[in-house]
Amino acid sequence: MAEIMVLANTARQNFVWIGLSLGLLLVGGIVAFILVRSRLRNGDDHNSASDTEVFSMEQLRRLRREGNISDGEYEVLKNQIIRNARL
């Protein structure tokens, strides 16, 4: 009889820990979802410093002069630099 009580108590403790673990996992998932969603809404997913390399106009001119970028790419990048400078 005592062994059954010990097993029942152990099973109850296991269910409590499993429930707490699942609850923490659910809360963590909700927090992660909210953070990702707010970051996407703010447009930060493409504008972080690690994702974007910053060029000066002189560097762009040199890249175009050396043939590393086309005239079209130069114009697009130049316009981005000008637009970002206005912000």
Secondary structure in CASP SS format (residue, H / E / C, confidence):
PFRMAT SS
TARGET T0000
AUTHOR 0000-0000-0000
METHOD secondary structure of the structure
MODEL  1
M C 1.00
A H 1.00
E H 1.00
I H 1.00
M H 1.00
V H 1.00
L H 1.00
A H 1.00
N H 1.00
T H 1.00
A H 1.00
R H 1.00
Q H 1.00
N H 1.00
F H 1.00
V H 1.00
W H 1.00
I H 1.00
G H 1.00
L H 1.00
S H 1.00
L H 1.00
G H 1.00
L H 1.00
L H 1.00
L H 1.00
V H 1.00
G H 1.00
G H 1.00
I H 1.00
V H 1.00
A H 1.00
F H 1.00
I H 1.00
L H 1.00
V H 1.00
R H 1.00
S H 1.00
R H 1.00
L H 1.00
R H 1.00
N H 1.00
G C 1.00
D C 1.00
D C 1.00
H C 1.00
N C 1.00
S C 1.00
A C 1.00
S C 1.00
D C 1.00
T C 1.00
E C 1.00
V C 1.00
F C 1.00
S C 1.00
M H 1.00
E H 1.00
Q H 1.00
L H 1.00
R H 1.00
R H 1.00
L H 1.00
R H 1.00
R H 1.00
E C 1.00
G C 1.00
N C 1.00
I C 1.00
S C 1.00
D H 1.00
G H 1.00
E H 1.00
Y H 1.00
E H 1.00
V H 1.00
L H 1.00
K H 1.00
N H 1.00
Q H 1.00
I H 1.00
I H 1.00
R H 1.00
N H 1.00
A H 1.00
R H 1.00
L C 1.00
END
